[in-house]
Amino acid sequence: MEKQTLVFATNNKHKLEELQKAVGDSFIIKSLKEIGFTEDIEEPFETLEENAYAKSSFINKKFGINCFADDTGLEILALNGEPGVYSARYAGEQCSFEDNMNKVLKKMENIKERKARFRTVISLILNGEEHQFTGIVNGVILESRHGEEGFGYDPIFRPDGFKESFAQMPLAVKNKISHRGLAVKKLIEFLLK
């Protein structure tokens, strides 16, 4: 049986690596770059669901191929769900992961309530129909960075039930329990049905 090819509407090589490891050799996952698309896709919406759909539907319409996209947010209880949908650009348009972490740590200074969650929404467009899959991991915001691995807010997020931050975990462990890992698991189960 021929392996199915899906396009993952991202230019984030970390996400692509995580995902290819998670799906193993069940599918061929191509990046936007691999299909010759290098522009950014607008994410103008206020929810992760709408932004994920905006990306998957844009690529699906433009190239006529089965495609999925994700949007992920770090939602911090004490900050009323911030940075949420703005997680990637929390500290401004051209910000780095470091800038974003610094902003969160600054805002969380002297705050005792550290509960947070990562939430990923995947929008899959398969044969013209959209399907959404959500993964959530609960945890806490640490008071300082721990670990060198991962990306984004990984060094300051510790998932419930673990002693390490996401950035201190081997990728295989993180993939099993992470928000993206959980959403991807639902995506893969759906695709293998």
C-alpha positions as CSV (number, residue, x, y, z in Angstrom):
1,M,0.0,0.0,0.0
2,E,1.3,3.4,-0.9
3,K,2.2,5.7,2.0
4,Q,-0.1,8.7,2.3
5,T,1.5,12.1,2.0
6,L,0.3,14.9,4.2
7,V,1.5,18.5,4.2
8,F,2.1,20.0,7.7
9,A,1.5,23.7,7.3
10,T,4.5,24.9,9.2
11,N,8.0,26.2,8.6
12,N,9.0,25.4,12.2
13,K,11.6,22.6,11.9
14,H,11.3,21.7,15.6
15,K,7.6,21.0,15.2
16,L,8.3,19.0,12.0
17,E,11.0,16.9,13.7
18,E,8.7,16.2,16.7
19,L,5.9,15.2,14.4
20,Q,7.9,13.0,12.0
21,K,9.2,11.1,15.0
22,A,5.7,10.7,16.3
23,V,4.2,9.3,13.1
24,G,7.2,7.1,12.4
25,D,7.0,5.6,8.9
26,S,3.2,5.5,8.7
27,F,3.0,8.7,6.6
28,I,5.2,10.9,4.6
29,I,5.0,14.4,6.2
30,K,6.1,17.3,4.0
31,S,6.8,20.8,5.2
32,L,5.6,24.0,3.4
33,K,9.1,24.5,2.1
34,E,9.1,21.0,0.5
35,I,6.0,21.9,-1.5
36,G,7.6,25.2,-2.5
37,F,5.7,27.6,-0.2
38,T,7.9,29.9,1.9
39,E,5.5,32.7,2.9
40,D,3.9,33.2,6.2
41,I,0.2,32.4,6.5
42,E,-1.9,34.9,8.3
43,E,-3.2,33.9,11.8
44,P,-5.5,36.8,12.4
45,F,-8.0,35.1,14.8
46,E,-8.6,35.2,18.5
47,T,-8.8,31.4,19.0
48,L,-6.4,28.5,18.4
49,E,-9.1,26.6,16.5
50,E,-9.7,29.4,14.0
51,N,-6.0,30.0,13.4
52,A,-5.3,26.3,12.8
53,Y,-8.1,26.1,10.3
54,A,-7.0,29.3,8.6
55,K,-3.6,27.7,7.9
56,S,-4.9,24.2,6.8
57,S,-7.6,25.6,4.6
58,F,-5.3,28.1,3.0
59,I,-2.8,25.5,1.9
60,N,-5.5,23.0,1.0
61,K,-7.2,25.5,-1.3
62,K,-3.9,26.8,-2.8
63,F,-2.3,23.4,-3.5
64,G,-5.3,21.0,-3.5
65,I,-3.6,18.6,-1.1
66,N,-4.5,17.0,2.2
67,C,-3.0,19.2,4.8
68,F,-3.0,19.8,8.6
69,A,-1.9,22.7,10.7
70,D,-1.7,23.4,14.3
71,D,-1.8,26.3,16.7
72,T,-0.5,26.1,20.2
73,G,-0.9,28.4,23.1
74,L,0.5,28.5,26.7
75,E,-2.4,29.5,28.9
76,I,-1.5,30.8,32.3
77,L,-4.2,30.9,34.9
78,A,-2.9,33.9,36.9
79,L,-2.6,35.9,33.6
80,N,-6.2,35.2,32.5
81,G,-5.1,32.7,29.9
82,E,-2.2,34.8,28.5
83,P,-0.2,34.5,26.3
84,G,-2.7,32.1,24.7
85,V,-3.2,32.6,21.0
86,Y,-0.3,35.2,21.1
87,S,2.2,32.8,22.5
88,A,4.6,32.9,19.5
89,R,4.6,36.7,19.4
90,Y,4.0,37.5,23.1
91,A,6.9,39.9,23.4
92,G,6.4,41.5,20.0
93,E,6.5,40.7,16.3
94,Q,10.3,40.0,15.9
95,C,10.7,38.4,19.4
96,S,12.7,35.3,20.2
97,F,11.8,32.4,22.5
98,E,14.0,34.1,25.1
99,D,12.1,37.4,24.8
100,N,8.8,35.6,25.3
101,M,10.1,33.6,28.4
102,N,11.5,36.8,29.9
103,K,8.1,38.5,29.5
104,V,6.3,35.6,31.2
105,L,8.8,35.4,34.1
106,K,8.6,39.2,34.6
107,K,4.8,39.1,34.7
108,M,4.8,36.1,37.0
109,E,7.2,37.7,39.6
110,N,5.7,37.5,43.1
111,I,2.7,35.5,41.8
112,K,2.1,32.4,43.9
113,E,-0.5,30.8,41.6
114,R,1.6,29.2,38.9
115,K,-0.9,26.9,37.2
116,A,-0.7,26.8,33.4
117,R,-1.5,24.5,30.5
118,F,-0.3,24.1,27.0
119,R,-3.1,23.5,24.4
120,T,-2.6,22.4,20.8
121,V,-5.4,22.3,18.2
122,I,-4.7,20.5,15.0
123,S,-6.9,21.2,12.0
124,L,-6.8,18.4,9.4
125,I,-8.3,18.9,5.9
126,L,-8.7,15.4,4.4
127,N,-10.5,14.9,1.1
128,G,-12.2,18.3,1.5
129,E,-13.5,17.8,5.1
130,E,-12.1,19.4,8.2
131,H,-11.4,17.5,11.5
132,Q,-10.0,19.0,14.7
133,F,-8.0,17.3,17.4
134,T,-7.0,18.9,20.7
135,G,-4.2,18.0,23.2
136,I,-3.8,19.6,26.6
137,V,-1.1,19.2,29.2
138,N,-1.4,20.8,32.6
139,G,1.5,22.0,34.7
140,V,3.1,25.0,36.3
141,I,5.3,27.9,35.3
142,L,8.7,27.7,37.0
143,E,10.4,30.7,38.5
144,S,13.5,30.3,36.3
145,R,14.6,28.3,33.3
146,H,15.5,24.7,33.6
147,G,17.1,22.7,30.7
148,E,18.4,23.2,27.3
149,E,16.2,21.0,25.1
150,G,12.9,21.8,23.4
151,F,11.9,25.2,22.2
152,G,9.4,28.0,23.0
153,Y,8.4,28.0,26.7
154,D,9.7,24.5,27.4
155,P,12.4,25.6,29.9
156,I,9.9,27.3,32.2
157,F,7.0,24.8,32.0
158,R,6.9,21.7,34.2
159,P,4.1,19.3,33.5
160,D,2.1,17.9,36.4
161,G,3.5,14.6,37.8
162,F,7.0,15.3,36.7
163,K,10.1,16.8,38.4
164,E,11.6,18.1,35.1
165,S,10.7,20.9,32.8
166,F,9.8,20.1,29.2
167,A,13.3,21.3,28.3
168,Q,14.9,18.7,30.6
169,M,13.1,15.7,29.2
170,P,14.3,13.4,26.4
171,L,12.2,14.2,23.2
172,A,10.7,10.7,23.3
173,V,9.2,11.3,26.8
174,K,8.0,14.8,25.9
175,N,6.3,13.5,22.8
176,K,4.4,11.0,24.8
177,I,2.9,13.5,27.2
178,S,3.0,16.8,25.5
179,H,0.0,18.8,24.2
180,R,1.2,18.4,20.6
181,G,2.0,14.7,21.2
182,L,-1.6,14.1,22.5
183,A,-3.2,16.0,19.6
184,V,-0.9,14.2,17.1
185,K,-1.9,10.8,18.7
186,K,-5.6,11.6,18.1
187,L,-4.7,12.7,14.5
188,I,-2.8,9.5,13.8
189,E,-5.5,7.3,15.3
190,F,-8.0,9.0,13.0
191,L,-5.8,8.6,10.0
192,L,-5.1,4.9,10.6
193,K,-8.8,4.1,11.1
